[in-house]
Amino acid sequence: MAFGAVRTAMLAVTFLAVFTIMNGDKVEGSTNISEEEDLEFERQLRILNKPAIKTIKSEYGDVYNCVDIYKQHAFDHPLLKDHKIQIPEGYWSKMKTLAGKSSRFGLKEGCPLGTVPIRRVTKKDLMSAKHVSKHYAEFYDRKDQGNGFEFAGFQTIKTPGRVYHGSGATINVYNPAVQSPYEFSSAVISIESGPPNERNYIQFGWTVNPPLYGDTYTRLFTSWTKDNLQTTGCFNTFCSGFVHFNPNVPLDFVFLPTSTIDKDQHDVRLGVYQQNITKVWYLVVNDDEQTVGYWPPEIFSHLASEADYIQWGGQVYSPNPEQHSPQMGSGVWADGWYDESCFFRRVIDLDSTYTPEDPNNAYIQKATSRCYWADDNSYKDGYWQYSFLFGGPGGPAYDCF
């Protein structure tokens, strides 16, 4: 995919997307803003921070507004004004027993049934975004990585007639070291469709991302776009599009505990699957695949029907990779050692008939970079099924390994 310049026509998307993937320019004096800019920040805050039926402060310092499910920011999208929420069969009865209670992956105190937890955005978030670079460097074109972005993992080979309707995996959760405030490190699944300039994608996984969150916790994240972030898309619920309906699971919760090399290992099951009739893309978490919400087909073009490409692995960014790049995964590359290197296990995709299948190595290729590696993609019996290792220590470009 290529990350192009963000157009100023979508100010909220510009502020928050630029804030999250930046090309290394420093944040300038955040207090030096004009009265007009300050008024615009206030307007954006009113749009993003919907009235709260209940407010929850997490032990990590996050403040979540429990917002009426029908008044969430998703429905500010012009194509979703008359959208009817697509609730999976049996959802409400299950949520009645879970609403307001603690969740292994989510809030210790959930929101009331009929509301959804949305992380409160502050003026400081918007001010930081405004003073970061307004243009992206290109990420990579699947062959040449650079400009501070690196990827290591596996990806499907585009094949005429071969399409997908989702993917899921159990992802090993670590807390890789990054240098604040600009670097980030993630484990990600990307489901994509369309030519480069019209690229649609949904990405999800975990990330350590100080530019996005202002801390170094390992968190859930999602992102989407229908045009390579030229005019659409954002992380989590920073723009309208994702329809949230789970009262316990926000899109940016903190994973704790995380794994320790050669000691306790922790992982999370994550997936995005397209429903075969409504065509919505459901996000699920945990081994019981609890549904969090979905991306409606209306907000996409090519992904409205199917995907033509999937990518699994680690993704990092550094503004000055010649001097330093962050850890990826566990921060260790140990070929074949699943208690040292970070892993994906039980990887599946949904084929053209919406049937779960193990990735077919005839249609899979490896992607590595100068500082990071991936290998051992194969099927193992039982606990592991289709799995692979990825990661690396990062560091100066001349001394990655």
Beta strands, then each sheet from edge to edge (+ up, - down):
strand 1: 54-57
strand 2: 63-68
strand 3: 115-119
strand 4: 149-156
strand 5: 166-172
strand 6: 184-193
strand 7: 200-208
strand 8: 219-225
strand 9: 234-235
strand 10: 243-244
strand 11: 267-274
strand 12: 281-285
strand 13: 290-295
strand 14: 309-317
strand 15: 342-350
strand 16: 356-357
strand 17: 364-367
strand 18: 373-380
strand 19: 385-391
sheet 1: 1+ 2- 3+
sheet 2: 9+ 8- 7+ 6- 14+ 4- 17+
sheet 3: 10+ 13- 12+ 11- 5+ 15- 16+
sheet 4: 10+ 13- 12+ 11- 5+ 15- 19+ 18-
end
